[in-house]
Every structure is written in C-alpha cells, then in structure tokens.
Amino acid sequence: MENFAPRSGPRVDSVAAIARVLIIAGSDSGGGAGIQADIKTIAMLGGHPMTAITAVTAQNTVGITAVHPVPTEIVLAQIDAVVGDIGVDAVKIGMIGSAFTAAQVAGCLERLKAEQPELPIVFDPVMAATSGSALADDATVAAFGRLMDVATVATPNLPELKRLTSEEDPVAAALHLVGQHGCAVLIKGGHEEGDALADALIEEDNMTSWQGQRIDTTSTHGTGCTLASAIALFLAQGASLSDAVARAREFVRVALHAAPGLGKGSGPIGQADVRLDVGAGPRLNQVTVTGTNYGRSVDFYRGIGLRQIIDSPDTGYARFETAGGVTLSVQIDPDEKIIPTTAIYLECDDLDERVEQLARSGIAFEHGPRNQPWMWREARLRDPDGNIIFFYKAAEARRFPPWRMEE
C-alpha cells in the first residue's frame, strides 16, 4: 500500500532540467542509423533530441538507393531555430551532406562555441553506411578538418581513421588528428578481425582503453551513430569524456544484444530495449525475493507471465525479465523463514483481463482488481512462499498524483 498525503498545490510536471542535444545528421528511411538512431538513443537516455537534417536518404538494411542533400541554408536555419529558442547542452554531428555544408556548419558552431566555450561537440565522421554505400565524397572528407577543430571528440571507425590521415597504425593516426585539430579521438575497434575488440580514447595527455568480446549479430546498422549520440548526451549531463564513452559503449552493447532482427541485411540495433541498463542516477531495475523450493518458485513466476533468463537449479537461483527490462530473481534457501514485509508491484495496462486470465489458469489471488484511494487499481496475490505481489494499474498517478510534492 502506498503512503499518501493529499494536499493542495500545483502539479509538478518535471523533476529536473533535461539535457538538450542538437543532432546535425542525415535521415535514414529504414530507421536504423542517422537521425532516427540518434533520436531513439537520446530519448531513451532521458534527453531532448533536436535535429538539423542535412540529407534525406532512401535506405534499408541492404543499402542506399538515393540521397538528397538538404540545402545548406535550410540546415543552418534548423540550427538557428532550435538553439535560439530551446538552447543546447551538446551537439552531435553525423552525416554532413556536402563540403559546403561542412564549412558552413563549422562556422556556425565556432560562433556558438564563442558564446558557450564549454559546449561539448561530438563529431562522427560518417563516410559510408554499414552496407558500404558512400555517404561522403573526397571534398566533404577534406572539409572534416574544420569540424574536428571545433569538436570535443571525434569518433571514427578504423576505415574512417585511415582515410582521414593515411596512417596505417590506428594509434598513430589518432595522435595525428589530436595534434592537428586539438580534439580527442575515440578509436572504434569494431572493424577489427576476431572476437576480442578494443576501443581507445586518445586525448592530448591521456589514453583510456576498453576491451570486450564481439557480440554475434548481423544487426549492427547504426552502432556508430548511437555511440556518438550517447556520448553527447552523457557529456550534456555533465559526465567526463572517459565516463561518457564508457557508458555509451555499455548502451551500444546492450542495444546489440537487444536487436530486433529486422530486414534482410545489416539490421538496426535495439535502442528501444535499453531502458534501465544505462542512465543517470540510481535506477531500480532488479528485485530479489527468497524462496524455499526452486521448481515451485520457477513455475509460479513463469506462470504469472515473467520470462525466465537465468536457470541455475544447482545454486538455487533463477532470474526473470519483465516487460520494460526490470529483472526479478529468486534465491532459494530451504531453511529460511520468510517474513514478507515488502510488496512487489507489476503494472499491467490490461489489468482486469490479465487477472481474470491468470485466475482461470490456476493462479490464486487474495483479491481481484480494486480501486484504491491513492488512485491505483490493484489485485493482490502471494508467491508460494508468501511474498506479496500486486498486479496494478496506476498510469499517471504513480509518478504524478495530485499530491505530488513540489520541488
């Protein structure tokens, strides 16, 4: 039962300032990369994405069939429109469209940096799509230098790094760019051969590296866009550059695991399923209850609709995933005397129908759905060991009841 204290006063509609991230990039009609990947990433991480679209592409998981650059004056007008009204806490640059647009955008950002010297700018020097289709000609690549001059960090993959410098050794190439342009360079190792991968952040006076295992998937479209956007978002929220990169890498890796498997080629990754794995502040995303009989507990939690993702009867441990990404686990201790003092709440949009269906399948409820004074509708039951569980529906009343405290 929720403790509540109704009182008068205005409703509070936001709890904190939101990070405003301007994305300057091309549109991907397939939704896997470009502006679409950027928007999904920033929104899932709790930021506000704003866009200046540089090109419209006709593409899918197999390749690009058409590219229509947006006139430079329209790109600049988009930037002016959002910055002048909404403001900006970080900028992410992806596909730039043309050499002329690159030069004009660089000039615009130079003026913006003069007003906001600490403004983070993340430049992903997009030259080709994951499918191999070209997205930048030689003149455009040559114009990237001025964008790197204004950037906080550039995030090239290995082929892009080589094309930018003609250096064979990635670290030497990154140091070349750091020395020439003053921005940090993140070397992305995804194009390396083998299962072991390494990324390295090269700064003027420091190098930080991360190792990881390659994730076995063909759904890799938009990884570079997603990584750069996540870095920009975390920088906008005040993270250091190395921390922003580390957290962005985690976001991308979870999104690769969660890829929906769409399309016939290199499919999109699953930004929409990275809800509670990476983000600012403490996140309540895992609950463990104690049980006394492994098989009985597993049958119950699977029976109420949770998806089992860890099955370890030898250690007496099972973990389940709920819709939305929260996990719940059961740890078996046959000798434990369980005293239920905390209730687990599982929200369902289809509360009444679901409870009726579960009851018909043999799940016993202490009571069916009831409207409560705190504006929730609840049905109560217990697991086999007496742990209290509520199926409920609260909608906006969970976070925004009329008696919510003012900041």
BAROKE-787532 format. One record per atom (N, C-alpha, C, O, CB): residue in one letter; x, y, z. Coordinates in steps of 0.2 Angstrom, whole numbers, plus 5000, padded with zeros to 4 digits. Each point is the difference from the previous one (the first is absolute). Glycine has a CB too. Layout:
N
AXYZ ...
***
This chain:
407
M500449945000 M499650065000 M500450065000 M500550015004 M498649935002 E500850114990 E500450064999 E499750055006 E499550015001 E500749974987 N500350055015 N499950055005 N499850064996 N500450024996 N500349935013 F498850094992 F499850064997 F499850055004 F499749995005 F500049944985 A500450135008 A499750065004 A499850054995 A500450054998 A500449935011 P498550024989 P499850054996 P500150075003 P499950015006 P499249914990 R501050134999 R500150075002 R499950044994 R500049984995 R500849995015 S499150094991 S499950054995 S500650024997 S500649995003 S498350055002 G501149994989 G500650034997 G500149984993 G499649954998 G500950045013 P499950044985 P500049994993 P500449934999 P500449985004 P499650144993 R499849854997 R500349934999 R500750024997 R500150054996 R498849905002 V501650015003 V500750014998 V500049954994 V499949945000 V500650095011 D499750004983 D500049964994 D500749984998 D500149964995 D498950105001 S501549965007 S500749984999 S500450005006 S499950045005 S500050004983 V500649915013 V500450005006 V500750034999 V500350015005 V499049884998 A500950124991 A500750024999 A500050034993 A499649994996 A500949935012 A500050134991 A500250024994 A500249954995 A500349955002 A500050165003 I499549894989 I500149944995 I500650024996 I500050064998 I498849915002 A501649994998 A500650014996 A499750014993 A499749964997 A501149975010 R499450134990 R499850024993 R500649984995 R500550035000 R498750065004 V500749864991 V500549984996 V499850024993 V499549974997 V500849945011 L500150134988 L499950014993 L500349954996 L500649995000 L499350145003 I499749844992 I500349954996 I500050034993 I499550024997 I500149885010 I501050104990 I500150034993 I500249934996 I500649985000 I499850145004 A499149864992 A500249934997 A499449994994 A499650045000 A501049925011 G499549994986 G499649984995 G499449955002 G500149975005 G500850044987 S498649995004 S499449955002 S500149944997 S500249994994 S499150115007 D500549845002 D500149934998 D499249985000 D499749995005 D501549995000 S498650014989 S499349984999 S499949935003 S499449985002 S500550094987 G500649895012 G499949935003 G500050015007 G499949945004 G500650014987 G499650105012 G500050015008 G500649975004 G499950005006 G498950004992 G501749984998 G500549965004 G500650055002 G500349995005 G499449914988 A500450155003 A500650045001 A499850085000 A499450014999 A501449904996 G499750135004 G499850074999 G499650035005 G500049985006 G500150004982 I499550075010 I499650045005 I499549955004 I499950015006 I500250094986 Q499749855005 Q499549965003 Q500449965006 Q499750005005 Q499649994984 A501349985010 A500349975005 A500250055006 A500049995006 A500549934986 D499750145006 D500250055004 D499450025005 D500150015006 D500750044986 I498649965005 I499450025004 I499849955005 I499950015006 I499750064984 K500449865007 K499949955005 K500549995006 K499850005005 K499749944985 T501150075008 T500550005006 T499950055005 T500049995006 T500849964985 I499250115006 I500050065005 I499350005004 I500050015006 I500750064987 A498849915004 A499350005003 A500049945006 A499850015005 A499650044984 M500949895009 M500049955004 M500550015006 M499849975006 M500049954985 L500750135009 L500450015005 L499850065004 L500350035004 L500649934990 G498550075004 G499750055004 G500150074998 G499950055004 G500249885005 G500250084985 G500150074997 G499550024996 G499549964998 G501750025003 H498950084996 H499550034995 H500450014994 H500550044999 H498850025010 P500549904986 P500450004993 P499750064996 P499450014999 P500949875002 M500150164996 M499950054995 M500449994994 M500549975000 M499250115009 T500049934985 T500349984994 T500150054995 T499650054999 T499949845003 A501150114994 A500150044994 A500249944995 A500549985000 A499950135006 I499149884989 I500149944996 I500450034994 I499850054997 I499149905006 T501650014995 T500450034995 T499949964993 T500250034995 T500749995014 A498849924991 A499849974994 A499549955002 A499949985005 A501350034991 V498449974998 V499549955001 V500249944996 V500250014994 V498950085007 T500949855001 T500249944997 T499549954999 T499550005005 T501650024999 A498949954991 A499649944999 A500449945001 A500449984996 A498850084996 Q500749915014 Q500449945002 Q499749955004 Q499450025003 Q501650054996 N499249875001 N499849955005 N500649965002 N500550035000 N498449964994 T501049955008 T500549965003 T500549974995 T500549985002 T498749995007 V500650044985 V500449974994 V500550054997 V500549994998 V498649935000 G500650145002 G500450064997 G499650064999 G499550015002 G501249904992 I499750145002 I499750064999 I499850014993 I500549984995 I500250075014 T498749974989 T499850014993 T500050074997 T500050014994 T499449885008 A500650165003 A499950074998 A500250045006 A499949995006 A499249994985 V501250085007 V500250055005 V499850074998 V500250014994 V500849915010 H498750125000 H499850064998 H500350055005 H499750015005 H499249954989 P501650085004 P500350055005 P499550055002 P499650034995 P501549945001 V498850055010 V499650065002 V500450064998 V500650005002 V498849935007 P500350124988 P500450074999 P500350025007 P499750005005 P499650034985 T501350005009 T500450025006 T499650055004 T500150005006 T501049984988 E498650075002 E499750055004 E499449975004 E499850035006 E500550054985 I499449875007 I499549965004 I500349975006 I499750005006 I499649984984 V501349995009 V500349975006 V500250055005 V499949995006 V500649924987 L499850155005 L500150055005 L499450035003 L500050025006 L501050014987 A498549985003 A499350025003 A499849965006 A499750025005 A500050034984 Q500349885010 Q499849955005 Q500450015006 Q499750005006 Q500049924985 I501050095008 I500450015006 I499850075004 I499950005006 I501049934988 D499050125002 D499850065003 D499450005004 D499950035005 D500750034986 A498949905006 A499350005002 A500049975007 A499750035005 A499949964984 V500849955012 V499949975006 V500550035006 V499850005006 V499949894987 V500950135005 V500450035005 V499850065002 V500050025006 V500949934988 G498850095002 G499750075002 G499550005005 G499950045004 G500450004985 D499349905010 D499450005005 D500149955005 D499950025006 D499450004985 I500949925008 I500049955005 I500750005004 I500049985006 I499249954987 G501450095003 G500649995003 G500349934999 G499749964997 G500050125012 V501049924992 V500349934999 V500549995005 V500450045002 V499449984986 D500349915014 D500549985005 D500549964997 D500549995003 D498650015006 A500849974985 A500549974996 A499849994993 A499450014998 A500949925013 V500250064985 V499949994993 V500349944997 V500549985002 V499550144997 K499649844997 K500349944997 K499950014992 K499550024998 K500249915012 I500950064987 I500050014993 I500149934996 I500549965002 I500050164999 G499149864995 G500149944996 G500150014993 G500450044998 G498949905010 M500350034987 M500050014993 M499950084999 M499550035002 M500149854995 I500950154999 I500050074999 I499750024994 I499850064999 I501249955008 G499049954988 G499750024993 G500450024995 G500049984994 G499150055013 S501350024994 S500450034995 S500650045003 S500050025006 S499049994986 A501550015004 A500650045003 A499850075002 A500250025005 A500649914987 F498750105004 F499850065001 F499650005007 F500150055004 F499949984983 T499649925014 T499650005006 T500549995006 T499950035005 T499149924989 A501550015005 A500549995005 A500350065002 A500050025006 A500249874990 A500050154999 A500350075002 A499550045003 A500250045005 A500649954986 Q498650025007 Q499550045003 Q499849985007 Q500050055004 Q499649984985 V500349915012 V499949975007 V500550025004 V499950025006 V499449894989 A501450085003 A500550015004 A500150075003 A500150025005 A500549894989 G499250145001 G500050075002 G499550015005 G500150045004 G500349994984 C499049945011 C499450015005 C500249985006 C499950035005 C499349954986 L501249965010 L500149975006 L500650045003 L500150015007 L499649884989 E500750145000 E500650045003 E499750065004 E500250025005 E500649954986 R498750065006 R499650065003 R499749985006 R500050035005 R499850024984 L499949895011 L499649975006 L500549995006 L499950015005 L499249944987 K501550025006 K500549995005 K500350065003 K500250005006 K500149894988 A499750165002 A500250075003 A499550025005 A500250035005 A500350004984 E498949955011 E499550025005 E500049955005 E499950025006 E499450044986 Q500849885007 Q500049945005 Q500649964999 Q500049954997 Q498850055003 P501850035003 P500649974999 P500149925002 P500349964997 P500250155005 E499049875003 E500149945003 E499549954996 E499949945002 E500450115009 L499449974984 L499549964996 L500349944997 L500450014996 L498950095002 P500549845004 P500349944997 P499749994993 P499450014999 P500749945013 I500450034984 I499849984993 I500349944998 I500649995001 I499350134996 V499749835001 V500249934998 V499950004993 V499550004997 V500249955014 F500950034985 F500050004993 F500149934998 F500649975001 F499850144998 D499149864998 D500149934997 D500150014992 D499550014997 D499749935012 P501450054989 P500250014993 P499749954995 P500449964998 P500650105006 V498349944995 V499749954996 V500250014993 V500050054997 V499049955011 M501349944989 M500250004993 M499649954996 M500050004994 M501150035010 A498749915000 A499649954996 A499549975005 A500150005006 A500949984987 A498549995004 A499549965004 A500349945002 A500549974997 A498550094998 T500749905010 T500249935002 T500049964994 T500449954999 T499150075012 S500049994984 S500049964994 S500650014995 S500149964996 S498650045005 G501650055000 G500650024996 G499850064995 G500550024997 G499949865004 S499050144999 S499850064995 S500450065003 S500050025005 S498949934992 A501450094998 A500350065001 A499650065002 A499450004997 A501449964995 L499450075013 L499650065003 L500350065000 L499850065002 L499649865005 A501350084991 A500450065000 A500550004994 A500449955000 A499450065013 D500250044983 D500550004995 D500750035002 D500050025006 D499149994985 D501449995005 D500750025002 D500050075003 D500350025004 D500249904987 A499150125005 A500050075002 A499750015007 A500250045004 A499750004984 T499549925013 T499750015007 T500549975005 T500050035006 T498949954989 V501449965004 V500549985005 V500650055001 V500250015006 V499549874991 A500550154998 A500550055001 A499850065004 A500450035004 A500049944985 A498950045011 A499750065004 A499949985007 A499850045005 A499750004985 F500649905012 F499949975007 F500550045005 F499850005006 F499849894989 G501050135003 G500550035004 G499750065004 G500150005006 G500849964986 R498750085005 R499850065004 R499549985005 R499950035005 R500250044985 L499549875009 L499549985005 L500449965006 L499850015005 L499349974986 M501549995007 M500449975006 M500350065004 M500149995006 M500149914987 D499950165003 D500350055004 D499650035006 D500250025005 D500450014984 V498749965010 V499550035004 V499849945005 V499650025005 V500150074987 A500449855006 A499749945004 A500449995007 A500650015001 A499149944988 T499950025015 T500349985007 T500349934998 T500649985003 T498650085004 V500549904990 V500249934998 V499849984993 V499450014998 V500649965015 A500449994984 A499849974993 A500049935001 A500449975004 A500150124989 T499049875004 T499949935001 T500149964994 T499549974998 T499750065011 P501349974987 P500149964994 P500149935001 P500349985005 P500250124990 N499249865000 N500249935000 N500649994997 N500350054998 N498549915002 L501549985000 L500749994997 L500050024993 L500550034998 L499749885010 P499450074987 P500050034993 P500050075000 P500450034996 P499149875000 E500150135008 E499950085000 E500750035002 E500250054998 E498549945004 L501549985003 L500750035003 L500549994995 L500450055000 L499349925012 K500449984985 K500549994994 K499950054995 K500550034997 K499649855006 R499350134995 R499850054994 R500250075002 R500250044996 R498949885000 L500850105011 L500150075002 L500750015000 L500250065000 L498849935007 T501549964994 T500750025002 T500549964995 T500550024999 T499150005012 S500149934986 S500549954996 S500549975004 S500449964997 S499450114993 E500149935016 E500449965005 E499849935000 E499349995001 E500950115006 E500249854993 E499849935001 E499949985007 E499549965002 E501250014988 D499750065015 D499949985007 D499450045003 D500150075000 D501249905001 P498250005002 P499550045003 P500250055005 P499850065000 P499549854998 V501150075007 V500250055005 V500450064997 V499950065002 V500249845006 A500450084987 A500350064997 A499650044996 A500050075000 A501049864999 A498450054998 A499650044997 A499650045004 A499950064999 A500049854993 A499950065014 A499650045005 A500450065003 A499850055001 A499549855002 L501350084999 L500550055002 L500150064995 L500150065002 L500549855005 H499450074987 H500150054994 H499450055001 H500150064999 H500549854994 L498850065007 L499450045000 L500050055007 L499850065000 L499649854993 V500850065012 V500050035007 V500450064999 V499950065002 V499949845005 G500850094991 G500550054999 G499850064995 G500250065001 G500749855002 Q498850074992 Q499850044994 Q499450055002 Q500050054998 Q500549874994 H499050045011 H499450045001 H499850015008 H499650045001 H500049914989 G500850025014 G499850025008 G499549965003 G499950015006 G500550104991 C499249854999 C499449965003 C500349945002 C500549974997 C498650094996 A500549915012 A500249935001 A499749954995 A499650024996 A500350015016 V500449914987 V499849954995 V499849945003 V500549975004 V500250094987 L498749915008 L499949935002 L500149964994 L499650004995 L499550045014 I501349914992 I500249954995 I499549945001 I500049975006 I501250064993 K498349964997 K499549945000 K500349944997 K500150004994 K498950095006 G501049865004 G500349944997 G499649954997 G500249944999 G500650075010 G498550014990 G499649954997 G500149974993 G499849944999 G499450125007 H501349974990 H500249974994 H500649965001 H500249974994 H499350135000 E500749895012 E500649955000 E499849934999 E499449985001 E501150105008 E499949874990 E499849934999 E500149975006 E500450025005 E500049984984 G499249945012 G500049965006 G499550025005 G499650054999 G501649945000 D498849975007 D499450015005 D500250065005 D499650035003 D500149854995 A501050135003 A500250055005 A500050074997 A500350014995 A500349905011 L499150144997 L499950064997 L500350055005 L500049995006 L499049984987 A501350095005 A500350055004 A499850074997 A500050014994 A500949915010 D498950125000 D499950074999 D500550045004 D500149985005 D498650004992 A501550085000 A500550045004 A499850074999 A499950034994 A501049885004 L499150135008 L499950074999 L500750035001 L500350005005 L498549995000 I501450054990 I500650045000 I499950075001 I499650034996 I500949884996 E499850115013 E499950085002 E500750025000 E500549974999 E498550025008 E501150084994 E500750034999 E500449975005 E500650004999 E498950114997 D500349885010 D500449985005 D499849935004 D500249995005 D500150134997 N499349844994 N499849945003 N499749954995 N499850024995 N499950055016 M500349874991 M499749954996 M499649955004 M500349985005 M500650034986 T498549985007 T499649955004 T499749954995 T499850014995 T499950085014 S500449844993 S499849954996 S499449965003 S500049995006 S501250014988 W498449965002 W499549965002 W500149934996 W500150014994 W499150095010 Q500749854999 Q500049934996 Q499349975001 Q499750015005 Q501649984997 G498649974993 G499349965000 G500049954995 G500450004996 G499050105008 Q500149864997 Q499949944995 Q499550024994 Q499550045002 Q500849885007 R499950064985 R499550024995 R499349965001 R500049955002 R501050074990 I498550025007 I499349975001 I499849974993 I500050044995 I499750055014 D500149854991 D499849964994 D499450024998 D499449985002 D501349935002 T499250144991 T499450034997 T500250034994 T500550034999 T499049995012 T500049984984 T500150034994 T499650075000 T500050044995 T500149854999 S499650125012 S499650075001 S500550055003 S500050015006 S498949924995 T501450104994 T500550055003 T499950074997 T500450045000 T500449875001 H498750104995 H499950064996 H499850055006 H499550005004 H500149944985 G500850125010 G499950055005 G500450005006 G499950045005 G499049974991 T501649955005 T500449995006 T500450075001 T500050025006 T500049854993 G500350154996 G500450065000 G499650065002 G500250045004 G500649924988 C498650055005 C499650065001 C499750005008 C500050055003 C499649954985 T500249945014 T499849995007 T500550015005 T499950045005 T499349874991 L501450075003 L500650015004 L500150085001 L500150025005 L500449864992 A499650154997 A500150075000 A499550045004 A500150055004 A500549944985 S498749995009 S499550045004 S500049995007 S499850045004 S499549954986 A500849955012 A500049985007 A500650045004 A499950025005 A499649874993 I501150114999 I500550045002 I499850075001 I500150035006 I500849904989 A498850105000 A499850075001 A499550015005 A500050055004 A500149964984 L499449955013 L499550005005 L500350005007 L499950045004 L499349904989 F501350015008 F500350005007 F500450065001 F500150025006 F499949854993 L500450164996 L500450065001 L499550065002 L500250045004 L500749914988 A498550055005 A499550055001 A499850005007 A499850055003 A499849954985 Q500449935015 Q499849995007 Q500550025005 Q499949995006 Q499349934990 G501450095002 G500650025004 G500549955001 G500550015004 G498750065001 A500849874992 A500549955000 A500650024997 A500150044996 A499049875004 S501550065003 S500650014997 S500049964993 S499649964999 S501050065013 L499950004984 L500049974993 L500149925001 L499749974996 L500850144999 S500049875009 S500149935001 S499449965003 S499849954997 S501450075004 D498550015003 D499449975003 D499450004995 D499649955000 D500750095011 A499650014985 A499550014995 A500149944995 A499649974998 A500350165004 V500849864996 V500149954995 V499949935003 V499749964997 V501250114998 A499349925011 A499949935003 A499249995001 A499849944998 A501350075008 R498550044996 R499349985000 R499750004994 R499549964999 R500550105011 A500249974985 A499750004993 A500249934997 A499649974996 A500550155002 R500549855003 R500249944998 R499549945003 R499849964997 R501450085002 E498649975007 E499649965004 E499350004996 E499749954999 E500950065012 F499250054988 F499350014996 F500049964994 F499549964998 F500350155007 V500749904991 V500149974993 V500049925001 V499749974996 V500950134999 R499849885010 R500049925000 R499349975002 R499949954998 R501350075006 V498550025001 V499349975002 V499650004994 V499649964999 V500550085013 A499950024984 A499650014994 A500149944995 A499649984996 A500350155006 L500849854997 L500149954996 L499749935002 L499849974996 L501350095001 H499049935009 H499649945003 H499350004999 H499749954999 H501250045009 A498850074992 A499350015000 A499750014993 A499450024999 A500650025012 A500449954983 A499850024994 A499449964998 A500049945001 A501250084996 P498350014999 P499449964999 P500049964994 P499649964998 P499950135006 G501149914992 G500149954995 G499650024993 G499649954998 G500649965011 L499750154990 L499650024994 L500550014994 L500650015000 L498650055007 G500449934987 G500350004993 G500449954998 G500249955004 G499950164999 K500249894991 K500349954996 K500850015001 K500449954998 K498650034994 G501250085010 G500750015000 G500350015007 G499849975005 G500150084983 S500450015013 S500350025006 S499450045004 S499950064998 S501349954998 G498549965008 G499450025004 G500150055005 G500650015002 G498949894996 P500050145004 P500150055005 P500149975007 P499849945001 P499550144993 I501149965011 I500149975006 I499450025005 I499550044997 I501749975001 G498749975008 G499450015004 G500150055005 G499949985006 G499949904992 Q500250185000 Q500050065005 Q499450005004 Q500150025006 Q500650044986 A498849925006 A499350005003 A500049955006 A499650015005 A499950034985 D501049915010 D500049965006 D500550015005 D500149965005 D499449964987 V500850145007 V500550025005 V499750055005 V500250065000 V500849914992 R498650015012 R499650045004 R500350025007 R500050065002 R499049904992 L501249995009 L500250015007 L500849975001 L500250005006 L498649994998 D501550004990 D500749975001 D500550055001 D500549995003 D499149924990 V500350155004 V500550065000 V499650065001 V499550014997 V501349934995 G499550115012 G499650065001 G500350045006 G500449975003 G498649984991 A500750115007 A500250045005 A499749985007 A499449985000 A500850114992 G500249915013 G499749995007 G499849935002 G500149954995 G499550165004 P500249875007 P499949935002 P499349984996 P499550045000 P501049985012 R499549924986 R499549974996 R499749945004 R500449955001 R500050104988 L499049955012 L499749935003 L499849964995 L499550014996 L500150055014 N500849894988 N499949954995 N500149935001 N499949964996 N500550134997 Q499749895014 Q500149935002 Q499749995007 Q500250045004 Q500849954988 V498649965009 V499749985006 V500249935001 V499949964996 V499250135004 T501149895006 T500149935002 T499549985006 T500050035005 T501249974991 V498549945003 V499649985006 V500349935002 V500349974996 V498650095000 T500949925010 T500349935002 T499449954999 T499450025001 T501450045007 G499449884990 G499549955000 G500349935003 G500650005002 G499050054987 T500049905012 T500349945003 T500049944996 T500249955002 T499350105008 N500149964984 N500049944995 N500150034993 N499650034998 N499649905010 Y501350044989 Y500250034993 Y499549994995 Y499750054997 Y501549935006 G498649964996 G499549984995 G499450045001 G499650024995 G500949875003 R499250115008 R499450035002 R500050084998 R499550034997 R500349885012 S500850124993 S500050074999 S500150024992 S499650044998 S500949975013 V499949954986 V500050014993 V499449994996 V499850044996 V501449925005 D498449995001 D499449994997 D499550065001 D499650024996 D500549855005 F499950155005 F499650065002 F500150064996 F499650034996 F500349935015 Y500850064989 Y500150064996 Y500050004993 Y499850054996 Y500949985013 R499449914988 R499949994993 R499250004999 R499850034995 R501349915003 G498650035006 G499250005000 G499750075000 G499550014997 G500649885008 I500250164998 I499750065000 I500250054994 I499850065000 I500149935013 G500549984983 G500250034994 G500750034999 G500150044996 G498749995004 L501649965005 L500750025000 L500449964995 L499949935000 L500050125012 R500649974985 R500449964996 R500749985003 R500350055003 R499250014987 Q500649885011 Q500649985003 Q500650004996 Q500049984994 Q499349945013 I501250124996 I500750014996 I500649965003 I500549994997 I499050124999 I500449875011 I500549975003 I499749945003 I499550005004 I501250104998 D499649844997 D499749945003 D500649965003 D500449974997 D498750024994 S501050015016 S500649975003 S499749965006 S500150035006 S500750074990 P498949855003 P499749965006 P500549975005 P499950005006 P499249974986 D501650025005 D500549985005 D500250055005 D500149985006 D500349954985 T499550145007 T500250055005 T499450035003 T500050045005 T501049984989 G498449955004 G499350035003 G499950074998 G499750035003 G500549895006 Y500050104984 Y499950064998 Y499650014993 Y500249964996 Y500850075011 A498550014993 A499750014993 A499950074999 A499850045005 A499649854996 R500650144993 R499950074999 R499550004994 R500049964996 R501250075008 F498450024997 F499450014995 F500050074998 F500350055003 F499049865002 E500550104989 E499950074997 E499350024999 E499649964998 E501550024996 T498850085008 T499350034999 T500050044993 T500550024998 T499349985015 A499650024985 A499950054995 A500350065002 A499850035005 A499249914990 G501450095001 G500450065002 G500749995002 G500350055001 G498650005003 G501349894998 G500749995001 G500249995008 G500549985001 G499750084989 V499349955014 V500149995007 V500149925001 V499649974997 V499850145007 T501149875000 T500149935002 T499849995007 T500150045004 T500849954987 L498849955010 L499849975007 L500449935000 L499949964996 L499050115005 S501449925005 S500349945001 S499749965006 S499850045005 S501350004989 V499049905007 V499949965005 V500649965003 V500349974996 V498550025000 Q501450025010 Q500549965003 Q499749955005 Q499750025005 Q501150084994 I499449845000 I499749955004 I500449985006 I500649995000 I498949964990 D500250065016 D500349985006 D499549955004 D499550035003 D501250084998 P499349834999 P499549955003 P499950015007 P499449995003 P500949934988 D500250115013 D499950015007 D499850075002 D499950015006 D501049904995 E499050134994 E499850075002 E499350015002 E499549974997 E501450074995 K499049995013 K499350025002 K499850074997 K500350055002 K499849885009 I499550074984 I499850064997 I499550045003 I499449975001 I500949974988 I499850125012 I499650055003 I499850054995 I500550055000 I499949935012 P499150024984 P499950054995 P499950075003 P499550015004 P500049904989 T500950145006 T499950065002 T500050054994 T499950065002 T500749915009 T499650014983 T500050054995 T499649974994 T500049944999 T501150105004 A498550004993 A499649974995 A500350024993 A500350055000 A498749965007 I500949954988 I500350014994 I499450024995 I499549965001 I501449955001 Y499150144995 Y499550034996 Y500249994992 Y500550024998 Y499250065011 L499849884988 L500149994992 L499450044997 L499449985001 L501249915001 E499650164994 E499450044997 E499849974993 E500549984996 E500050125010 C498949904993 C499749974994 C499550054997 C499650025004 C500649865000 D499950134990 D499550044997 D499349974999 D499550035000 D501450034994 D499149875005 D499449965000 D499949965006 D499949945000 D500350054988 L499850055018 L499949975006 L499549955001 L500149945002 L500450175003 D498949914994 D499449965001 D500049944996 D499949945003 D499450165000 E500849904991 E500149954995 E500549955002 E499949945000 E499650134991 R501149965011 R500649955002 R499849965006 R500149945001 R500750154994 V499049955010 V499849975007 V499549944999 V500149955002 V500150165004 E499349904990 E499549954998 E500349944997 E499849945001 E499350154998 Q501349934996 Q500449944996 Q500449965005 Q500049945000 Q500050134990 L500449965014 L500449975005 L499649965005 L500249945002 L500750154997 A498649945003 A499649965005 A499749944997 A499949945003 A499850165003 R500149904988 R499749944996 R500649954999 R499849944999 R499350134995 S501549955006 S500649954999 S500249975006 S500449965000 S500050114991 G499349955015 G500149975006 G500450045005 G500249985006 G499849924988 I500250175004 I500350045005 I499550035005 I499550034998 I501450004993 A499349965015 A499550025006 A500150075002 A500650025001 A499349865003 F499650174995 F500150075003 F499650005006 F499549975001 F500550074987 E500350005017 E499750025006 E499450054999 E499549995003 E501649995003 H498950064989 H499550044998 H500150024993 H500650014997 H499150035014 G499749974985 G500150024993 G500150085000 G500150035005 G499249874991 P500750134998 P500150074999 P499550045004 P499449994999 P501149994989 R499850075016 R499650045004 R500350074999 R500650014999 R499149905009 N499850144991 N500350075000 N500250025007 N499649995005 N499650044985 Q501350015011 Q500350025006 Q500050075001 Q500050044995 Q500749865005 P499350135006 P499950075001 P500650044997 P500050064999 P499449925012 W501249984988 W500650044998 W500050004992 W500550014997 W500149955013 M498850024987 M499950004993 M500349954996 M500150004994 M499950125007 W500249825002 W500249944997 W499549955000 W499550005004 W501750034999 R498849934992 R499549945000 R500549945001 R500449994996 R498750064997 E500749915012 E500549945002 E499649945001 E499549995002 E501250095004 A499749864992 A499849945002 A500649965004 A500650014998 A498649984992 R500749985015 R500549975005 R500049935000 R499549964999 R500450145008 L500749874993 L500249935000 L500649995004 L500450055002 L499049934987 R500849965012 R500649985003 R500449954996 R499649954997 R499950085015 D501249974988 D500349944997 D500049945005 D499750015005 D501150074988 P499549865005 P499949945004 P500350015007 P499849965004 P500249984986 D500450115011 D500350015007 D499850055004 D500250025005 D500849934990 G498450085002 G499750065004 G500250074998 G499750045003 G500249885006 N500650094986 N500250064998 N499450044997 N499649974996 N501649995002 I498750105004 I499450044997 I500150034993 I500550024999 I499250005013 I499849974984 I500150024993 I499350044999 I499549975001 I501349944995 F499350155000 F499450034998 F500050014992 F500550024998 F499450045013 F499649924986 F499950024993 F499650065000 F499550015004 F500549884991 Y500250175002 Y499750065001 Y500050044994 Y500349994995 Y500050015017 K499350064988 K500050044994 K499950075004 K499550025003 K500049904988 A501050125007 A500050075003 A500150064995 A499750055001 A500849905009 A499850034984 A500050054995 A500450065003 A500550005003 A498549964991 E500750105005 E500450065002 E500050015007 E500450045003 E499350024987 A499949915014 A499950015007 A500649975004 A500150015006 A498749984993 R501649964998 R500649985003 R500550055001 R500350015006 R499549884989 R500450155000 R500550055001 R499750075001 R500350055003 R500449884990 F498750085004 F499750075000 F499350005004 F499650034997 F501150004992 P499349955017 P499350015003 P499950075002 P500550045000 P499649845005 P499350144996 P499850075002 P500450025006 P500150065001 P498849934994 W501349975010 W500450025006 W500749994999 W500450005005 W498649975002 R501350034987 R500749994999 R500350065003 R499850065000 R500149884990 M500750055014 M500350065003 M500350044995 M500249984994 M500149955015 E499850144992 E500350054996 E500749995001 E500349995006 E498750094995 E501449944994 E500750005001 E500350065004 E500550015002 E499649944987 
***
